[in-house]
Amino acid sequence: MKDKQALLRTLPKVDKLIDSLEQKEFFKGKPYQEVYDAVNNSIDLFRKNILNNTITSFSLDDIEREIRTSLNKSLEFQFKRVINGTGTILHTNLGRALFSEELAEHLKNSLIGYSNLEFDLNTGERGSRYSHIETLIAKVTGAEAALVVNNNAAAVMLCLNEFSKNTSVIISRGELVEVGGSFRIPDIMELSGANLIEVGTTNRTHLEDYEKAINETTSMLLKVHTSNYHIDGFTKSVNNKEIADLAKNKNIISMEDLGSGVLIDFSKYSLQKEPTILESLNSGMDLVTFSGDKLLGGPQCGIIIGKKSLIQRLKKNQFLRAFRVCKMTICALEFIFKQYVDESTAIKNNPTLNRILESTDVVLERAHILNSLLKTIGIEGQIISTKAIIGGGSMPNASLESYGVLIKNMDPSFIEKSFLKQPIPIVGRIQNNQFFIDLKTIHSDEYSIIVDSFKRILECE
Ligand SMILES: *Cc1c(COP(=O)(O)O)cnc(C)c1O
């Protein structure tokens, strides 16, 4: 007990310690408040550890080391790049679609100064932020008109509020989906003021189920693409054309929430068929909504395309002001859609499409390179075949042949934990109690980051 009190008395005083630290190069120019907090918290930590007997002796150097670590941590950004070694291409937790270097460069060049965000360069007068992308999106998707909001959830909400507030919307029970982040179709509908009428059963819905449910309060037939799950077996759903035709007959609106929204027919490239935006429109749907940062491979946003008269009405809805996108989104989205004017350009330059469609041999080559680089620092790895997935609530059954490097003779949870603490954290996978990195989601400029991280964790193992 007495020893403890004596030890506590040797803890430095905050002000005095700061005075002496400020002479050192490392602390020069660092914000005073941050230094003060780091010193204060570090001394507190040592006091606590003395009291609970975790430490029985310490030196001033020990405290200084703690202060430096704590200061570095508080000065670094919380939002940062991570290395995705999971093999999930559109990983919602890791930021979904990737930006290419060219897009990042374009964003930088366009946003570093003022812009014509809401300024019409032809007239010199006030313009609309939507004007920059509307025509382009319509041209690429084949729609009459287009509108962009914050995300697809907002797109659905805006449409329901404008066209179905206080009236009813018919939807199949098999399509009452929840997508990640607890976005539930029924909840969104309720918020929009629309009245939800569910028809059919979870596995089977027929056209006559819709027909029977339509009455004078019905304003819309809504189809939701069940993008993140798949019901097998005794199932029946009504196709888009039947729904669109029925809606036309009854003089009500038909709308499809496509979720992922893909412009390229993946089945052409031997992948699972995912309904394209064009097919949805061609089936006669009045409105189609989809996300910007899923299979489109762009910034987070929600895109609404369809009949011009309907889009005109949406533009006057007051929610649009709350759901409006920022200049970064508009700038990035224009860049992305411009690439889609030519499909092969999009596939070549969009990192999301590129990863989905690249050949498996290229992934295997990356696995070989990483494996040999690891060997040079004494890490024993093994190349394994894996199943990568597209993710982002899209193509639930589609897995892509891929390769990974599995790390032998090291504790997988030690690697996992240490990797999260790296300057550029690495997220990998553990399977059968072994850690591996899936090369599907690794870019060639990331090998050195992975190797350096292994070097660092070998030192402290
Ligand atoms: C992902 C998804 C949404 C939500 O889109 P966000 O852009 O994330 O808001 C809505 N509906 C479906 C069918 C989806 O797949």
The ligand as an SDF file (V2000), in Angstrom:
LIG
                    3D

 15 15  0  0  0  0  0  0  0  0999 V2000
  -29.9470   -1.3950  -51.7710 C   0  0  0  0  0  0  0  0  0  0  0  0
  -31.4020   -1.3170  -52.0030 C   0  0  0  0  0  0  0  0  0  0  0  0
  -32.1320   -0.2000  -51.5510 C   0  0  0  0  0  0  0  0  0  0  0  0
  -31.4770    0.9220  -50.7930 C   0  0  0  0  0  0  0  0  0  0  0  0
  -30.6190    1.6270  -51.5980 O   0  0  0  0  0  0  0  0  0  0  0  0
  -29.6460    2.7230  -50.9530 P   0  0  0  0  0  0  0  0  0  0  0  0
  -29.0310    3.4010  -52.1230 O   0  0  0  0  0  0  0  0  0  0  0  0
  -28.6710    1.9670  -50.1010 O   0  0  0  0  0  0  0  0  0  0  0  0
  -30.4950    3.6400  -50.1460 O   0  0  0  0  0  0  0  0  0  0  0  0
  -33.4790   -0.1700  -51.7900 C   0  0  0  0  0  0  0  0  0  0  0  0
  -34.1090   -1.1780  -52.4470 N   0  0  0  0  0  0  0  0  0  0  0  0
  -33.4380   -2.2650  -52.8940 C   0  0  0  0  0  0  0  0  0  0  0  0
  -34.2020   -3.3380  -53.6070 C   0  0  0  0  0  0  0  0  0  0  0  0
  -32.0680   -2.3700  -52.6840 C   0  0  0  0  0  0  0  0  0  0  0  0
  -31.3930   -3.4380  -53.1350 O   0  0  0  0  0  0  0  0  0  0  0  0
  1  2  1  0
  2  3  1  0
  2 14  2  0
  3  4  1  0
  3 10  2  0
  4  5  1  0
  5  6  1  0
  6  7  2  0
  6  8  1  0
  6  9  1  0
 10 11  1  0
 11 12  2  0
 12 13  1  0
 12 14  1  0
 14 15  1  0
M  END
$$$$
